[in-house]
Amino acid sequence: MFKTMIVLAGLIQLGIAVTSLAIPRLLGWPEQLARVEKLTRRIFWTYGGYVLGAHIWFAAVSIVWAGELLSGTPLAALVTGLIATWWGMRVVGQFTWYDRTVAGTRRLFRVAEVLYVTAFVFVAAVFLAATLHNVTGAVR
């Protein structure tokens, strides 16, 4: 059951990565970034690439190596802890430093926010539970 939850979390992370490809267009990033210095624009897109790459990698690890992520080893605890922290911080960011007023401007944005936040919370919770499982050595 726990392994299935990790795989499901991986599929959700893959869904987040794929659907996030539409975000730059939906939020008008190219037009907004055209007004900043070239270096700033390139750094922004580079960081966006890092985040997308991390989401895809987290998804792949979750789907392909779910069993290893529950092995009770220190490495499993570190990896699951990283993923739990990553998504937990994303939830915190959603409600503290993101401008959520844009979600109120279009129905699609309101629905997307609910779906994304639900996904972030689910993935963070699954990986927090996996981390606790690994730290307590439940499968040694």
Secondary structure, DSSP 8 states (H G I E B T S, - for coil): -HHHHHHHHHHHHHHHHHHHTTHHHHTTHHHHHTTS-HHHHHHHHHHHHHHHHHHHHHHHHHHHSTTGGGS-SHHHHHHHHHHHHHHHHHHHHHHHTS-GGGGGG-HHHHHHHHHHHHHHHHHHHHHHHHHHHHHTTTT-
